[in-house]
Amino acid sequence: MNMIMESTSPNQLVALNMEGLDTPPLTLSQLAWRRFRRHRMAMFGAIVLALLFLYSFGGSLVLSESYANHTDTSLRIMSPSAEHLFGTDSVGRDILARTIYGGQISLLIGLTAVVIETFMGILIGALAGYYGGWIDSLLMRITEAMLNIPEIFLLIVMAKFFGGKIPEIEFIGRTFSGSVIVIVVIIGITSWMYLARIVRAQFLSLKENEFVLAAHATGTSNVQIIFLHILPNSMAPIVVSATLGVANAILAEAYISFLGLGVQPPTATWGNMLDGATNYLESAPWLWFFPGLLILLTVLSINFLGDGLRDALDPRSRAI
Amino acid sequence: MMTTKPVLLEVSDLRTRFHTPEGTIFAVNGISFRLYEGETVAIVGESGCGKSVSMMSLLKLIPVPPGEIYSGNVKYRGKDILQKPEEEMEQIRGREIGMVFQDPMTSLNPVLTIGRQLTEPLRTHLGMERDMANRRAIELLQMVGISDPERHLQDYPHQFSGGMRQRVMIAMALACAPSLLIADEPTTALDVTIQAQIVELITKMRDMLKMAIIWITHDLGVVAGMADRVIVMYAGYIVEEAAVDDLYDNPSHPYTIALLEALPRVDRRRDSRLKSIAGSPPNLLVEPHGCPFAPRCEFVIERCRVENPALENIAQGHSITCWVDVKTGKPR
């Protein structure tokens, strides 16, 4: 019986392969997508994150921003009710509406701060790793110096220094106070160091590949080799690191807004909503519960997403 | 007869060194040769004898540091290219001088499509638009014998076999119709039947594009089939240079003789043993002193150990670096 099984199964395998020949092999991105779909936590994270985006950006179609910033002292600190689902805060503003508009700011801060972080991290890491020598030494010493200063301290000092110096801007139909831009920029420029180190390490090993030599031999310039040949090869760790960076940026915004140095009211963010809740921790828990829960869900789902991407984008992964 | 053609490349006294923590590696120690237009020269020698390093020095592809082109000049069409700034070298690489590497499995970028990699030299050197470059890329793939090229343009290197990748590498090197192709052991990583196909392909391309070839190899069998002239290198020196038939009929440097004796031949007795060369290649960390082959040479005389002979003409188009006449075993 066993003998028969063993002798037939290879033939069956061959037959299967022959049939499979008509379908083209999966590309790298198709393979990655397939691995990602099978990663349960990552799919959970992606879905929750999509819902959070829907909540913050779709919610603004239902409730207006003026409603979110509308104060009514007769409605101070009302517990959740049918009219105010999440209750009201210390000046009578609707917390549901404020979490919606605060979510927009928090998510946008997370994303734009990461754009700055990724840009700086790639640029500094790539130049240091590719050119080596004194350029590498100089850039890495700067990176280490930045790493040596506690991030929260840098954030507070810079927030204090730049606060109130930037005018307001208009974006997606909303007016943002200058403090939002200040926060985005300072989170961006205080968080690129880890990414720079990752990118540098990638470049150090990738530049020794023969395809880099081959590109040189066809007359490709250094800039093209850095950005068009080596960078695409190191996208996987960069994407993962950037994803996790979004969570860190949202947390960083929450820290400084909680300390009262971040985005200034009446513009809501999840962080400064927590700040407003400090005096009512026990008496009115809904003040901190909802923004806190949203921060928790966002950061958690982004981290799951990042983990899933790390596994899915790893080109050495044999799992299909 | 060869001398009537114009000189394409003239290398004189090229020396390349690498400064490593263990000391200085004397990789190339003053090589000089000429290459005429449309001519095929093979450079043979064992691993680590400086074949690849000297070719990479020509194109200034040596990483500096740790590498250093210590002296010498390389005249391409009469102009010294070692003195040219990097931007001008980029114009020469791929456009004037193409290069094919040993291992096709690692020479293509794994995350870029074949089309992207093949159109890049066309767009940078010839300023072609995307559509035109794509059409030219399809022609190139067809030229190197890849069937259904339109479909393969969107493929990634991992979807190709080794032989197909080497064909793509050749297509890339020839994209801008260079006057010189440097082939750095292009068949070493391939199996024998594919090797023959690649040799045939490069020979066909040479005749079509009328280009010169420098073919680096340690396979003397490949050399006999396609080269006009052969340069034998040992320990960073040229030890013998001759027209291909002359070299096989009349090898005059002890190292070349030893190499040919180590080669299996159909006209030899089946039970005769192949000879191996006693000893091992010299340590390149030591500045050469005397003839580098002396410790392994069966014709060695006292002078060999103290003084390194210069390249000397012994017949029309045939030069060697040796103090001894191997026919008589006596000093020349």
Contacts between the chains, C-beta under 8 A, distances in Angstrom:
chain1	res1	chain2	res2	distance
A	25	B	159	6.0
A	27	B	156	6.7
A	28	B	111	6.9
A	28	B	156	6.6
A	133	B	65	7.6
A	209	B	106	6.3
A	210	B	101	6.0
A	210	B	103	6.1
A	210	B	106	4.2
A	210	B	107	4.8
A	211	B	106	6.4
A	211	B	107	5.6
A	211	B	108	5.8
A	211	B	109	4.5
A	211	B	110	7.6
A	213	B	61	6.4
A	213	B	101	7.0
A	213	B	107	7.7
A	214	B	99	7.7
A	214	B	101	5.7
A	214	B	107	4.3
A	214	B	108	7.4
A	214	B	169	7.1
A	214	B	172	7.7
A	215	B	109	7.3
A	215	B	120	7.9
A	216	B	61	5.6
A	216	B	93	6.8
A	217	B	59	6.4
A	217	B	61	6.2
A	217	B	93	5.6
A	217	B	94	6.7
A	217	B	98	7.6
A	217	B	99	4.0
A	217	B	101	7.6
A	217	B	173	7.8
A	218	B	93	6.4
A	218	B	94	3.6
A	218	B	98	7.5
A	218	B	99	7.8
A	218	B	120	6.9
A	218	B	121	4.6
A	218	B	172	6.0
A	218	B	173	7.2
A	218	B	175	7.7
A	219	B	89	7.9
A	219	B	90	4.5
A	219	B	91	6.5
A	219	B	92	7.2
A	219	B	93	4.0
A	219	B	94	3.6
A	219	B	95	5.9
A	219	B	121	6.5
A	219	B	124	6.3
A	219	B	125	6.1
A	220	B	90	7.4
A	220	B	94	7.7
A	220	B	120	6.6
A	220	B	121	7.8
A	220	B	124	6.8
A	221	B	87	7.8
A	221	B	90	5.6
A	221	B	124	7.8
A	222	B	86	7.9
A	224	B	120	7.9
A	224	B	124	7.5
A	228	B	112	7.9
A	228	B	120	7.9
A	229	B	109	5.5
A	229	B	112	7.2
A	232	B	109	7.7
A	232	B	111	4.7
A	232	B	112	6.6
A	233	B	109	7.1
A	233	B	110	7.0
A	233	B	111	5.3
A	235	B	111	7.7
A	315	B	110	7.5
